[in-house]
Amino acid sequence: MSTPGEMGTEAWPLWEVFVRANRGLSHVHVGSLHAPDADMAVRNARDLYTRRNEGVSIWVVPADAITTSDPDAKGAFFESPAGKNYRHAVYYTKSEGVKHL
Amino acid sequence: MSVDQVALAEELAGSSAGAGHVASADVAEYALRLGDDALVLAQQLGMWISYAPELEEDIALGNIGLDLLGHARTLLHYAGTATGRSEDDLAYFRDEPEFRNAWLFEQPNGDFAHTIARQLFASTYLYELYGALSSSTDPTLAAIAVKSDKEVDYHRDHAIQWTLRLAGGTEESRRRMILAVVDTWPYVEELFADDALVERLAAEGVAPLPSSLRPAFDAVIARVFAEAELEIPTGRTAFTASGGGREGRHTEHLGPMLAEMQVLARAHPGASW
């Protein structure tokens, strides 16, 4: 990571922010921000995303540390479940007398 | 109920503890000092909006300014109960000699390092002050202090983080941080000066003596400076500003700032939007 200010036009690295709204819930991606380092990223996230009691916990992750699925390969990548209804348990009939299913 | 009343109810931390409580003349003068410190610093930080080095920092400084504005509103509201004046009367319709803020708070923003140096000294002082004031025998001041101390704790952390990064960053950022400390340090002394008013209030347990807060302030600054490899100015670069803000004597910076802050309210008295 380079030092901010080394070049006039240089931007701070990008961080992805995850906030957990309440105990028991999982962290949810809320957005991204720029910060010079991880400590400042957590603080900036607090200012940007939790000023109105939105969260009890924050994670920040360097954006370039995230490996994403290829958006162009969307068809092949997510195709398989479609048209394979047998993967879903919708064809089973419920036995009589079973409650709360 | 108007929007302003909703906002007020939320911000007036002291109102529940001191509903209908009228400040004595001494307490009102003390609340005015604290309220003016917060108001002037809030206005200064507001000037950064859209000018900060990065969008994220713009928001951080704006948020800190808004916290301080909240403190100013509760403190000025309480100060006004002694004389039947509203927070707006006190903020917008007093002239420079009637302001009671210490000189540190009215020093100009300068570059980012100067703002951070001012934030470091101001928030470290305010953190110790509100911590001590939380056990005030005056329930309204105590309630305001409890709420404010948590917020000022974050302001202090923000300033410390930036002090470390500027001092330990590039040659240029370090040069600017050192200069900012040299320029800002002279205004620290006034924060911890005792006078007859605070001595009377301290005797009643209403307020801490400013001088009693100094050791804790010095300990925090020493720890931060040690890590940042900064030094408290000595020798040729060291001097102490005469101060006098508590008596209404101010540096040349306060007047223009107040003019900008007050012009709209004075041009359209009683206006609301």
HADDOCK unambig.tbl for C-alpha pairs under 7 A between the chains (distance, minus, plus):
assign (segid A and resid 34 and name CA) (segid B and resid 56 and name CA) 6.87 0.50 0.50
assign (segid A and resid 44 and name CA) (segid B and resid 56 and name CA) 6.15 0.50 0.50
assign (segid A and resid 44 and name CA) (segid B and resid 60 and name CA) 6.94 0.50 0.50
assign (segid A and resid 47 and name CA) (segid B and resid 59 and name CA) 6.95 0.50 0.50
assign (segid A and resid 47 and name CA) (segid B and resid 60 and name CA) 5.94 0.50 0.50
